Amino acid sequence: MGLEMKTNCETCGRGLNDHAYICVHECTYCEGCTAKYDSICPNCNGELVRRPKPPAGMEH
């Protein structure tokens, strides 16, 4: 089971690119909102880390 590759930040709605951040529950944020939250998910208090890129050809 792979990651759900969400396309928008959960806080500001900005479209996401290669600079998306996720927590263990796959809450997804843009770089700016991640910095605003000091890399801590506001939903679960988990660490926000850079989301891995999908293999070539597997992008949405």
Rosetta constraint file for C-alpha pairs under 8 A:
AtomPair CA 3 CA 26 HARMONIC 7.34 0.50
AtomPair CA 4 CA 26 HARMONIC 7.25 0.50
AtomPair CA 6 CA 16 HARMONIC 7.79 0.50
AtomPair CA 6 CA 28 HARMONIC 6.86 0.50
AtomPair CA 7 CA 15 HARMONIC 5.79 0.50
AtomPair CA 7 CA 16 HARMONIC 5.26 0.50
AtomPair CA 7 CA 17 HARMONIC 7.66 0.50
AtomPair CA 8 CA 13 HARMONIC 5.15 0.50
AtomPair CA 8 CA 14 HARMONIC 5.38 0.50
AtomPair CA 8 CA 15 HARMONIC 4.44 0.50
AtomPair CA 8 CA 16 HARMONIC 5.21 0.50
AtomPair CA 8 CA 28 HARMONIC 7.63 0.50
AtomPair CA 8 CA 29 HARMONIC 7.49 0.50
AtomPair CA 8 CA 30 HARMONIC 7.81 0.50
AtomPair CA 9 CA 13 HARMONIC 4.64 0.50
AtomPair CA 9 CA 14 HARMONIC 5.32 0.50
AtomPair CA 9 CA 15 HARMONIC 6.45 0.50
AtomPair CA 9 CA 16 HARMONIC 6.41 0.50
AtomPair CA 9 CA 20 HARMONIC 7.95 0.50
AtomPair CA 9 CA 28 HARMONIC 5.80 0.50
AtomPair CA 9 CA 29 HARMONIC 4.36 0.50
AtomPair CA 9 CA 30 HARMONIC 5.32 0.50
AtomPair CA 10 CA 27 HARMONIC 7.22 0.50
AtomPair CA 10 CA 28 HARMONIC 5.95 0.50
AtomPair CA 10 CA 29 HARMONIC 5.74 0.50
AtomPair CA 11 CA 29 HARMONIC 6.82 0.50
AtomPair CA 11 CA 33 HARMONIC 7.01 0.50
AtomPair CA 12 CA 33 HARMONIC 7.53 0.50
AtomPair CA 14 CA 30 HARMONIC 7.06 0.50
AtomPair CA 15 CA 30 HARMONIC 7.93 0.50
AtomPair CA 16 CA 20 HARMONIC 5.81 0.50
AtomPair CA 16 CA 29 HARMONIC 7.84 0.50
AtomPair CA 16 CA 30 HARMONIC 6.17 0.50
AtomPair CA 18 CA 51 HARMONIC 7.69 0.50
AtomPair CA 18 CA 53 HARMONIC 6.70 0.50
AtomPair CA 19 CA 30 HARMONIC 6.64 0.50
AtomPair CA 19 CA 31 HARMONIC 6.09 0.50
AtomPair CA 19 CA 50 HARMONIC 6.74 0.50
AtomPair CA 19 CA 51 HARMONIC 7.35 0.50
AtomPair CA 20 CA 28 HARMONIC 6.71 0.50
AtomPair CA 20 CA 29 HARMONIC 5.81 0.50
AtomPair CA 20 CA 30 HARMONIC 5.01 0.50
AtomPair CA 20 CA 31 HARMONIC 6.23 0.50
AtomPair CA 20 CA 50 HARMONIC 5.92 0.50
AtomPair CA 20 CA 51 HARMONIC 5.54 0.50
AtomPair CA 21 CA 28 HARMONIC 5.61 0.50
AtomPair CA 21 CA 29 HARMONIC 5.22 0.50
AtomPair CA 21 CA 30 HARMONIC 6.24 0.50
AtomPair CA 21 CA 31 HARMONIC 6.84 0.50
AtomPair CA 21 CA 34 HARMONIC 6.88 0.50
AtomPair CA 21 CA 48 HARMONIC 5.67 0.50
AtomPair CA 21 CA 49 HARMONIC 5.09 0.50
AtomPair CA 21 CA 50 HARMONIC 4.33 0.50
AtomPair CA 21 CA 51 HARMONIC 5.02 0.50
AtomPair CA 22 CA 26 HARMONIC 5.18 0.50
AtomPair CA 22 CA 27 HARMONIC 5.34 0.50
AtomPair CA 22 CA 28 HARMONIC 4.58 0.50
AtomPair CA 22 CA 29 HARMONIC 6.46 0.50
AtomPair CA 22 CA 47 HARMONIC 7.96 0.50
AtomPair CA 22 CA 48 HARMONIC 5.04 0.50
AtomPair CA 22 CA 49 HARMONIC 5.50 0.50
AtomPair CA 22 CA 50 HARMONIC 6.38 0.50
AtomPair CA 22 CA 51 HARMONIC 5.73 0.50
AtomPair CA 23 CA 27 HARMONIC 5.58 0.50
AtomPair CA 23 CA 28 HARMONIC 7.11 0.50
AtomPair CA 23 CA 41 HARMONIC 6.43 0.50
AtomPair CA 23 CA 46 HARMONIC 5.73 0.50
AtomPair CA 23 CA 47 HARMONIC 5.64 0.50
AtomPair CA 23 CA 48 HARMONIC 4.68 0.50
AtomPair CA 23 CA 49 HARMONIC 6.45 0.50
AtomPair CA 24 CA 46 HARMONIC 6.74 0.50
AtomPair CA 24 CA 47 HARMONIC 7.65 0.50
AtomPair CA 27 CA 41 HARMONIC 7.41 0.50
AtomPair CA 27 CA 43 HARMONIC 7.73 0.50
AtomPair CA 29 CA 33 HARMONIC 6.08 0.50
AtomPair CA 29 CA 34 HARMONIC 6.00 0.50
AtomPair CA 30 CA 34 HARMONIC 6.11 0.50
AtomPair CA 31 CA 35 HARMONIC 6.27 0.50
AtomPair CA 32 CA 36 HARMONIC 6.28 0.50
AtomPair CA 33 CA 37 HARMONIC 6.21 0.50
AtomPair CA 34 CA 38 HARMONIC 6.19 0.50
AtomPair CA 34 CA 39 HARMONIC 5.06 0.50
AtomPair CA 34 CA 40 HARMONIC 7.33 0.50
AtomPair CA 34 CA 41 HARMONIC 7.90 0.50
AtomPair CA 34 CA 48 HARMONIC 6.99 0.50
AtomPair CA 35 CA 39 HARMONIC 5.96 0.50
AtomPair CA 37 CA 41 HARMONIC 6.89 0.50
AtomPair CA 37 CA 42 HARMONIC 7.01 0.50
AtomPair CA 39 CA 47 HARMONIC 5.89 0.50
AtomPair CA 39 CA 48 HARMONIC 4.79 0.50
AtomPair CA 39 CA 49 HARMONIC 7.18 0.50
AtomPair CA 40 CA 45 HARMONIC 5.44 0.50
AtomPair CA 40 CA 46 HARMONIC 5.64 0.50
AtomPair CA 40 CA 47 HARMONIC 4.80 0.50
AtomPair CA 40 CA 48 HARMONIC 5.46 0.50
AtomPair CA 41 CA 45 HARMONIC 4.75 0.50
AtomPair CA 41 CA 46 HARMONIC 5.22 0.50
AtomPair CA 41 CA 47 HARMONIC 6.11 0.50
AtomPair CA 41 CA 48 HARMONIC 5.90 0.50
AtomPair CA 54 CA 58 HARMONIC 5.90 0.50
AtomPair CA 54 CA 59 HARMONIC 6.09 0.50
AtomPair CA 55 CA 59 HARMONIC 7.35 0.50
